[in-house]
Amino acid sequence: MKMKYALLVLLAVVLAVSIVQMFSVPPYAGDIHSLYRSGYFIELERGFGVIKDAFIETKMFGRPVSAWILLEDIGTRHGTDIRVYNASGLRVKAPGEAENGGDERVLRVINAAEPGVYSQIVGGRYYSAVPVFMEDRCRFCHDFRSGKKLAGVLTFERDFDARIYYGAERVIIFAVISTALCLLIFLTLRWEPGRRVKELFDK
């Protein structure tokens, strides 16, 4: 019976924490990004991908400087800090103008065995580093002989609507977890290990 009571106490504590998390309070208030990929952030990244494609098309079929002007206009209108980095991880503020020093997060994407989008939440802002993969058409501007997978990286940083991320989705997630825990508590209450042992010896 001691095992049963200990299990009930443990489940009750976990259930209490789960219920409290519906309202985004400690110990896990705020970001649960590492545990769950919100559809809201997936949509944000999809938008970043559209901007990346627009940048590449403008750079290739227009004047290269127009692509940087496009990013600046989009960033200003939508409150997004957009930066361009080359394959060496150096920021490119304008065509042919690379700055010294790089962003560790960008270098992480560039040096990854399988480069992919890297995202994180920092101080209420959503940061995303989007790799730009080498394509056949990239040979007109980039050196293919280096054997690098990436032509560069675009980074995006903007505020996000915390009410969406910490609202309905969070409630649904922890409501499902709480329901499962209630079911486990109910099954534990019906569990009588002492009675089973007694019946075994009575035989």
N, C-alpha and C positions, 0 to 999 in steps of 0.2 A: 504493500500500500504506500510505503514511503516513496517508491519510484513513481507511482501514479500522482501523488501530491506534488512531487518535485516537477514532474512534467507539466502539470496543470499550472503551477506558478510560473514556469518558464513561458508557456504559451500565453498566459494572461499578460505577462510583461511585454512580450513581443506584440500582442494584439493592441495593448495600450499605446505603444510607440507607433504602430501602424496607423491607428486612428488619429493620433495627434499629428502625424505627418500630412494628413489631408489639408491641414491648415498651415503647412510650411513653418514649423517651429523647430527649435533645437531638439535633438542633436544633429538632425539632417536637414535643417532649414536651407532653402535656396537650391543650389545646384545639385541635381542628380544626373547631370549630363553623362558622367562616366558609367552610370548604370543603365541609362535608358536614352535612346535616340528619339527625341521629340520630333513629330512630324512638322512642327513649326520651324525647327532649325533645318530640316531637310528642304523645306520650301525656300528658306533664306539662301541655302547653298545652291539650289537650282537657279535662283536669280543671279547669284554670283557667276554661275557658269554661263548664263546668257550674256552678261557684261564681258566676260572673258572672250567669248566667241565674237562679240561685236568689236572688241579691241583688236583681235587678230585679223578679222576681215578688213577693218579700216586701215590697219598697218600695211596689209598686203596689197590692197587694191586702191589705196589712196596715198597721200603723203604720210610717211611715218609719224611726223609730228602731230598730224590730225588725230592719231590714235590716243596720244597722251592728252590732247585737248578734250577728247571725248570722255576719258576717264575723269578728268578734272571737273567737267561739267556735271557728269552723273554723280560724282562724289559730293559736289556742292549742293545739288538739288535734293539729294536723298540722305544727307548727313552721314556719308560713308567715306572713310579714309581708305583710298585705294592706292596701292603701291606696286611698282613693277621691279622684279629682280631678274638678273640674268642667270645663266647656268652655273656661274661661279658663286652665286649667292649675294652679289653686290646689287644695291638698289640703283635703278636706272631712272633718273628724274626726267630725262629727255633723251631722244635718240642719240646714242653715242656718248652719253654723259653718265658714267658709272661712278658712284661714290665709294670711298673706302669704308670697310667695315660692313658687316652683314647682320642679319637677324638669325638667332639660333634656331627659331622655329622654321624658318625658310631652309636653313642648312639641313635640318632634320628631314624635310621633304626631299630635298635634292639628293641626299646621301642614302635614302632608304632603298632597300633592295627592290621593293615594289612600290614606287611612289604613288601616293594617294592624297586626298584632301585631308589636311590637318586642321582641326577646329578646337577652340577652347573658349571658356567664358572667363573674362578678366574684368573685375570691377564693374559689373553690370553691362559690359560691352561684349559683343560676340565677335570673335576673331576667326578668320578662316584663311588658310594658305592653300591656293588652288594651283596644282602643277599644270604647266603647258607642255604637252608632249611633242616631241619631234615628229613632223610629217614630211612627206616627200616635197611638198611645196615650201617647206621651211629652208631648204637648201639655198634659196636665193639670198637669205639674210644671215643664216647660221652655218657654222662649219660642221659638216657631218663626220669629218675625219676623227673627231674627238671620241666618237662612239657613245656620247651621252644620250640618255633617254629623254632628257628634258631640254627644251629651249629656254625655259625660265620658270618663274613662279609669280603669280599675282596674289597679293594679300588684300583682304577686305576686313575692315573693322567698323562696327556700327553699334548703336544702341539697339536693344531689342525690347519688345513689349513683355515685361515679366508677368503681366496678368494672364497672358495666353499660356506661357510656359508653366507657371505655378498655379494656374487655375484649373480648368476642367480636366486636362490630361492628368494632372497630379492627383486630383480627387478620384478619378476613375481607377488609376493604378493602385492606389492604396485601399480603395474600397474593395477591389477584387482580392487583394492580399488579406484584408481584414475578414472578408467572407470565408476565405479558405481557412483562416486561423480559427474562426468560430466553429467551423465544421470539425476541425481537429479537436477542439476543446470538447465539443459534444460527444465525439467518439471516445475521447479519453475518459469522460465522465461515465460512460457505459462500460468501460473496460474494467473488469474485476479480476486482476491476476491472482489475488489471494483466494478467491472462491474456486478458481480453476485448480489451484494447487491442492485445496482441501478435498475437492471431488476426486482428484487423482489418488490421494491417500485413503479415502473412504472405500475405494474399490479394492 
